[in-house]
Amino acid sequence: MERFVYQGAPSRVVFECGALAQLPEELARLGARRALILSTPEQHDLADRVKGILGERAAGVCAQAVMHVPVEIARAACEMARTLEADCCVAIGGGSTIGLGKAIALESSLPIIAVPTTYAGSEMTPIFGLTEGRLKRTGRDARVLPRTVLYDATLTLSLPADISAASGINAMAHAVEALYAEDANPITSLMAEESIRALGEALPVIVRTPGDAGMRSRALYGAWLAGACLGAVGMALHHKLCHTLGGTFNLPHAQTHAAMLPHTAHYNHRAAPEALRKVARALGGTEAAEAGRLLFELNQKLGISVALADIGLPASGLDEAAELACKNPYANPRPVEREAIRQLLQDAWEGRSPH
């Protein structure tokens, strides 16, 4: 008889083209009156658009979000929130911006309204990450889970095809790992397989036709499911490796997840055959052993760099990455062994197909 525990995350989701216009109403629903608007420097114009929508309820704009949430950026944003007497944050952007909102919430317990413009999925998780001294620390805390998420597919239409592809595979990585997580359960497994299927269908179309609003919406749906899975279960080898590579070597977040996913999936396919069979099935295959190859071929179809060497990891960093990844490893179906992880990283660095 099956035994499991499922803990749902208490967040409100509004999924609709044009959902951004509902932001004032959602702010009022939270009882908030002064919102600090967060974005990256590149999305400052979008943050200003949000400021215009909120009017007098906009306390100010902090357009300083960057990858991996350096602690000094987080501290400055927390201070800005205090100075402006903000009573909530509106994070509009991808994982970097939502991550900065989480850092503020961790310090101050301010509620977050997230408006994703990529497929990162961070908006659906109580997981935070902070980088200090080349080491990325992650954790879970209910305070950092956004209270409301506005999914507006029109905001993703301008996301370049290459960034869309990598962001979508990053989301898919959450779903793949949720299938073999230590605390996987039937609910998250259903969502994970549906997420992989939706993203696998939508991303190739988006790369060919970036203006396809229907497929943009389908990809955002897949990313929502992937994020919900990651928020409900634990992480394993894939996320440990990507956190190590991102925090220590400052590799681009989504591209790192995309390059690593075929290899971590293949690493676990014998230890978690049913989980990886579901991955293969969602991508048009049948057997667990196919999962890594199908993910690798999907990366190639999408034009994503399949080699860590191409996204900035020096060959001299492979040994250090293997050592760090094997220290305090996350629970994983196959034992995390130094020699095997070093070979996995070598294959990923060279861009070999995992099969």
C-alpha positions in Angstrom: 0.0 0.0 0.0 1.3 3.4 -1.0 2.2 5.9 1.8 3.0 9.6 1.3 2.6 13.1 2.7 1.5 16.0 0.5 1.8 19.5 1.8 0.2 22.1 -0.5 1.6 25.6 -0.7 -0.9 28.4 0.3 -0.6 30.8 -2.6 -3.1 32.6 -4.9 -2.6 32.2 -8.6 -4.2 34.5 -11.3 -3.5 33.0 -14.8 -4.7 35.2 -17.6 -3.4 37.2 -20.5 -3.5 40.8 -19.2 -3.4 39.8 -15.6 -0.9 42.6 -14.8 -3.8 45.0 -14.9 -5.3 43.3 -11.8 -2.2 44.2 -9.7 -3.9 47.1 -7.8 -6.8 44.8 -6.9 -4.5 42.1 -5.7 -2.5 44.6 -3.6 -5.7 45.7 -2.0 -6.7 42.0 -1.3 -3.5 41.8 0.8 -4.2 45.0 2.6 -1.0 46.5 1.3 -0.6 50.3 0.7 3.1 50.8 -0.1 4.7 48.4 -2.6 8.5 48.3 -3.3 8.8 47.2 -7.0 11.7 44.9 -7.8 13.3 44.2 -11.1 16.7 43.7 -12.8 18.5 46.8 -14.2 17.5 45.5 -17.7 13.8 45.5 -16.8 13.7 48.9 -15.3 11.2 50.1 -17.9 8.8 47.3 -16.9 9.2 48.2 -13.3 8.3 51.8 -14.2 5.2 50.5 -16.0 4.2 48.7 -12.8 4.8 51.9 -10.9 2.4 53.7 -13.2 -0.3 51.0 -12.7 0.0 51.2 -8.9 0.1 55.0 -8.7 0.2 56.2 -5.2 0.6 52.7 -3.9 4.1 52.4 -5.4 6.6 53.2 -2.7 9.6 53.1 -5.1 11.6 51.0 -7.5 14.6 48.8 -6.7 16.0 47.7 -10.1 19.1 46.0 -8.7 18.3 42.2 -8.9 21.1 40.0 -10.3 21.7 36.3 -10.5 22.2 34.1 -7.4 21.2 37.0 -5.1 24.5 38.3 -3.6 24.1 39.1 0.1 25.2 42.7 -0.4 22.5 43.3 -2.9 19.9 41.7 -0.6 21.0 43.8 2.3 20.8 47.0 0.3 17.3 46.1 -0.9 16.1 45.3 2.7 17.4 48.7 3.8 15.6 50.4 0.9 12.3 48.6 1.9 12.7 49.9 5.5 13.6 53.4 4.4 10.5 53.7 2.1 8.3 52.0 4.8 7.2 49.4 2.2 4.6 47.0 3.4 4.9 44.5 0.5 7.1 43.8 -2.5 6.0 43.4 -6.2 8.7 41.3 -8.0 8.4 41.5 -11.7 10.9 39.4 -13.7 12.5 36.1 -13.5 14.2 34.0 -10.8 16.8 36.7 -10.0 14.1 39.3 -9.2 11.8 36.9 -7.3 14.9 35.7 -5.4 15.6 39.3 -4.3 12.0 39.6 -3.1 12.5 36.4 -1.1 15.6 37.8 0.5 13.7 40.8 1.7 10.8 38.6 2.9 13.2 36.4 4.8 14.5 39.5 6.7 11.3 41.4 7.1 8.4 39.0 6.5 7.0 41.5 3.9 4.5 39.7 1.6 5.5 39.2 -2.1 3.3 39.6 -5.2 5.2 37.9 -8.0 4.8 38.7 -11.7 7.0 36.2 -13.6 8.3 37.2 -17.0 10.3 34.0 -17.6 9.7 30.3 -16.9 11.9 30.0 -13.8 9.2 28.7 -11.4 10.7 30.3 -8.3 7.4 32.2 -7.7 5.8 28.9 -6.6 8.4 27.8 -4.0 9.3 28.7 -0.4 13.0 28.1 -1.4 15.5 31.0 -1.2 19.1 31.2 -2.2 21.8 33.7 -1.1 25.4 33.9 -2.4 28.3 35.0 -0.2 32.0 34.3 -0.6 31.5 32.2 -3.8 29.2 29.8 -1.9 25.4 29.7 -2.5 23.3 28.9 0.6 19.8 27.7 0.0 16.9 27.0 2.4 13.2 26.8 2.8 11.0 29.2 4.8 7.3 29.8 4.5 7.8 33.6 4.7 9.4 33.7 1.3 6.6 32.0 -0.6 4.9 34.7 -2.7 1.4 35.3 -1.5 0.0 36.0 -5.0 1.3 35.2 -8.4 0.1 36.9 -11.6 0.8 34.8 -14.7 0.4 37.0 -17.7 1.7 35.3 -20.9 1.8 38.6 -22.8 4.7 39.7 -20.6 6.8 36.7 -22.0 6.3 37.6 -25.6 9.3 39.9 -25.7 11.6 37.3 -24.0 14.2 36.3 -26.6 13.9 32.8 -28.0 17.2 31.6 -26.6 16.5 32.8 -23.1 13.0 31.4 -23.3 14.4 28.0 -24.2 16.9 27.9 -21.4 14.4 29.2 -18.9 11.9 26.6 -19.9 14.4 23.7 -19.5 15.3 25.2 -16.1 11.7 24.8 -15.1 11.6 21.3 -16.6 14.5 20.4 -14.3 12.3 21.2 -11.3 9.7 18.7 -12.6 12.2 16.0 -13.5 13.8 16.1 -10.0 10.4 16.2 -8.3 9.7 12.8 -9.8 12.6 11.1 -7.9 12.7 13.3 -4.8 12.9 11.5 -1.5 9.4 12.8 -0.6 7.8 12.5 -4.0 4.1 11.8 -3.9 1.3 11.0 -6.5 0.1 14.6 -6.7 3.4 16.2 -7.5 4.3 13.3 -9.8 1.1 14.0 -11.9 2.0 17.7 -12.0 5.6 17.0 -12.9 4.8 14.7 -15.8 2.2 17.2 -17.2 4.8 20.0 -16.8 7.5 18.2 -18.7 4.9 17.4 -21.5 3.7 21.0 -21.7 7.2 22.5 -21.8 8.4 19.8 -24.3 5.6 20.7 -26.6 5.7 24.5 -26.2 9.4 25.3 -26.3 10.3 24.2 -29.8 7.4 26.2 -31.2 8.4 29.3 -29.2 12.0 29.0 -30.6 10.6 28.9 -34.1 7.8 31.4 -33.6 8.5 33.6 -30.5 5.2 35.5 -31.0 3.0 32.5 -30.6 0.9 33.6 -27.6 -0.8 30.2 -27.2 2.4 28.4 -26.8 3.8 31.1 -24.5 0.8 30.5 -22.3 1.3 26.7 -22.4 5.0 27.1 -21.4 4.0 29.4 -18.6 1.5 26.7 -17.5 4.2 24.1 -17.5 6.5 26.4 -15.5 3.8 27.0 -12.9 3.4 23.2 -12.4 7.1 22.7 -12.3 7.5 25.4 -9.6 4.6 24.0 -7.6 6.4 20.6 -7.7 9.7 22.1 -6.5 7.8 23.9 -3.7 6.2 20.7 -2.5 9.1 18.3 -2.4 12.8 18.3 -1.7 15.7 18.7 -4.1 18.3 16.2 -5.1 21.6 15.9 -7.0 20.7 18.1 -10.0 20.0 21.2 -7.8 23.0 20.6 -5.6 25.3 20.6 -8.7 23.6 23.6 -10.2 23.7 25.6 -7.0 27.4 24.7 -6.7 28.2 25.8 -10.3 26.2 28.9 -10.1 27.3 30.2 -6.7 31.0 29.3 -7.0 31.6 30.0 -10.7 28.8 32.5 -11.3 27.5 30.5 -14.3 24.3 31.7 -15.9 21.5 30.1 -13.9 19.1 28.8 -16.5 21.8 27.7 -19.0 23.5 25.7 -16.2 20.3 23.9 -15.3 19.7 23.1 -19.0 23.2 21.8 -19.7 23.3 19.6 -16.5 19.8 18.1 -16.7 20.4 15.4 -19.3 23.4 14.2 -17.2 21.8 14.2 -13.8 18.7 12.4 -15.2 20.9 9.7 -16.7 22.9 9.4 -13.5 19.7 8.4 -11.7 17.9 6.4 -14.3 18.8 2.9 -12.8 18.1 4.0 -9.2 14.8 5.6 -10.1 13.5 3.8 -13.2 9.8 4.6 -12.8 10.5 8.3 -12.3 12.8 8.5 -15.4 10.4 6.4 -17.4 7.8 9.1 -16.8 10.3 11.7 -18.0 10.9 9.7 -21.2 7.2 9.2 -21.7 6.4 12.9 -21.5 9.1 13.5 -24.2 7.9 10.8 -26.5 10.0 7.9 -25.3 9.2 4.7 -23.4 12.2 3.7 -21.2 14.0 5.3 -18.3 17.4 4.9 -20.1 16.1 7.2 -22.8 15.4 10.2 -20.6 18.9 11.7 -20.6 19.3 11.3 -24.3 15.9 12.8 -25.0 16.6 15.8 -22.8 20.0 16.3 -24.5 18.4 16.2 -27.9 15.8 18.6 -26.8 18.5 21.1 -25.8 20.1 20.7 -29.2 16.8 21.3 -30.9 16.3 24.4 -28.9 19.8 25.7 -29.7 20.9 25.6 -26.0 24.6 25.2 -25.2 25.1 21.6 -24.1 28.6 22.1 -22.8 29.5 23.7 -19.5 32.7 24.9 -21.2 30.7 27.1 -23.5 28.9 28.9 -20.7 32.0 29.8 -18.7 33.1 26.9 -16.5 36.9 26.6 -16.7 38.4 23.1 -16.9 40.4 24.0 -13.8 37.1 24.2 -11.9 35.9 20.6 -12.4 37.7 19.1 -9.5 36.6 21.9 -7.1 33.0 21.6 -8.3 33.0 17.8 -7.7 34.4 18.3 -4.2 31.9 20.9 -3.3 28.9 19.0 -4.7 29.8 15.9 -2.7 30.0 17.8 0.6 26.6 17.7 2.4 24.8 16.3 -0.6 21.1 16.5 -1.0 19.1 13.2 -0.7 19.4 11.4 -4.1 18.2 8.0 -5.3 21.7 7.0 -6.4 24.6 7.5 -3.9 26.6 10.7 -4.6 30.1 9.3 -5.3 33.0 11.6 -6.0 34.5 9.7 -8.9 31.1 9.3 -10.7 30.2 13.0 -10.1 33.6 14.1 -11.5 33.0 12.0 -14.6 29.4 13.4 -14.9 30.9 17.0 -14.8 33.5 16.1 -17.4 30.9 14.8 -19.8 28.8 17.9 -19.2 31.8 20.2 -19.6 32.6 18.6 -23.0 29.0 18.5 -24.1 28.8 14.8 -24.6 25.4 13.0 -24.9 24.9 11.2 -21.5 24.1 7.9 -23.2 
